[in-house]
Amino acid sequence: MEHVFQVQGMTCGHCEKAVQQAIRQVDPQAQVQIDRPQGRVAVNSTAAADALKTAIREEGYAVA
């Protein structure tokens, strides 16, 4: 299932990597596409959206 999140605070490649790693801690098989200028994170995963959002928030990013 694809989940799309608006994530605030991603300003560099390190931020993108941190978000990807957080998502993959929840689902190691997740496919992640990040559009940093738009703040858009698309995740193809079997994990629940709430679990993915929590992981991103725990990395220090706001999820709308």
C-alpha positions in Angstrom: 0.0 0.0 0.0 1.3 3.5 -0.8 1.3 6.1 1.9 2.1 9.8 1.1 3.2 12.1 3.8 4.0 15.8 4.0 7.2 16.1 6.0 8.5 19.4 7.3 12.1 20.0 8.2 14.0 18.1 5.5 16.7 20.4 4.3 19.5 18.2 3.0 20.5 14.8 1.8 21.3 13.8 5.4 17.7 14.6 6.3 16.4 12.4 3.5 18.6 9.5 4.6 17.5 9.9 8.2 13.8 9.7 7.1 14.5 6.7 4.9 16.3 4.9 7.7 13.5 5.6 10.1 10.9 4.1 7.7 13.1 1.1 7.0 13.4 0.4 10.7 9.6 -0.1 10.7 9.6 -2.0 7.3 13.0 -3.0 5.9 11.3 -3.8 2.5 9.7 -0.4 2.2 10.2 1.5 -1.0 10.7 5.2 -0.3 10.6 8.1 -2.7 11.4 11.6 -1.3 10.7 14.9 -3.0 12.6 17.2 -0.6 11.6 20.6 -2.2 7.9 19.6 -1.9 8.3 17.9 1.5 6.7 14.8 0.0 7.5 11.3 1.2 5.8 8.4 -0.7 6.2 5.0 0.9 5.2 1.7 -0.5 4.9 -0.5 2.5 2.7 -3.1 4.3 3.3 -1.2 7.6 0.5 0.9 9.1 0.6 4.6 8.2 0.6 5.6 11.9 3.7 3.4 12.6 5.6 5.1 9.7 4.5 8.6 10.9 5.7 7.8 14.4 9.1 6.7 13.1 9.5 9.9 11.1 8.5 12.1 14.0 10.9 10.3 16.3 13.7 11.3 13.9 12.7 14.9 14.6 10.6 15.8 11.6 7.0 17.1 11.6 4.5 15.0 9.6 1.3 16.7 8.4 
